[in-house]
Amino acid sequence: MSIISVILVLIVAFLAGMEGILDQFQFHQPLVAATLIGAATGHLMEGVVLGGQLQLIALGWMNIGAAVAPDAALASVASAILVAGPAQTSISTGIAMAIPLAVAGLVLTTIVRTLTVGLAHIADREAEEGSIRGVELVQWVGLILQGLRIAIPAGLILAVPATAVQGALNAIPDWLTDGLAVAGGFIVVVGYAMVINMMASAELWPFFFLGFALSAVTSLNLIAMGIIGLVLALVYLQLSPQFNGHSGGGSNGGGSHSGDQLDAILNDY
């Protein structure tokens, strides 16, 4: 890999670490991180395929209260480096390694979050003294620590010779990698179930079962399925009384909004 590629990969890793906390630009999501690393290393296709499959695994991962989900940032970045970096491992191997990497990332983020407790006390003292700049600097230190949490492991993986990485991966028994791959498939199902559980409603179930029926049509690819889903959603918005301004009784009723769908949504909900 060239020096420029290494720098770009480290930048993506650093941003992914910070986005694991910020959640603004989603650099920590597998599809984004793996794609960017694939583009930086000149293996865009491998990055997109790996990111797409890892995204299915991480679909239902979320932090709820004190329960911290497995770290998608480290899993995405490290797996993408193994697949698209000098080692050039297979995508299946990268997916299998993503699960233990996510657990390792969970340990690292717990350590960093513990360290930031001290930073919070420093920020409190700066606030008591009226130093806004001091509070901002403490916030930046916390974000930088989160970025280094991913950038340092990424740099270590890049520093290890490709032959050593390949040798270490080849030393892993097949039963372990196959088991991790099967476990990853189970996690995909769990992720889908969690998302469906949040979205489930009497109005959406028909579309859910319609998707299964359409998926049986082998001549339709994912792009065609996406277009059909978008069209069905737009038709549903046009015909559903709760969205098209015809849910009220008279012309001056509370449910009528002169056909303005956005106004209907904002006022009815």
HELIX and SHEET records of a PDB file:
HELIX    1   1 ILE A    3  LEU A   22  1                                  20    
HELIX    2   2 PRO A   30  THR A   41  1                                  12    
HELIX    3   3 LEU A   44  ILE A   57  1                                  14    
HELIX    4   4 ALA A   58  GLY A   60  5                                   3    
HELIX    5   5 ALA A   72  ALA A   84  1                                  13    
HELIX    6   6 ILE A   91  GLU A  128  1                                  38    
HELIX    7   7 ILE A  132  ALA A  159  1                                  28    
HELIX    8   8 ALA A  162  ALA A  171  1                                  10    
HELIX    9   9 ASP A  174  MET A  199  1                                  26    
HELIX   10  10 TRP A  205  SER A  215  1                                  11    
HELIX   11  11 LEU A  222  LEU A  239  1                                  18    
HELIX   12  12 PRO A  241  ASN A  244  1                                   4    
HELIX   13  13 GLN A  261  ASP A  268  1                                   8    
END                                                                             
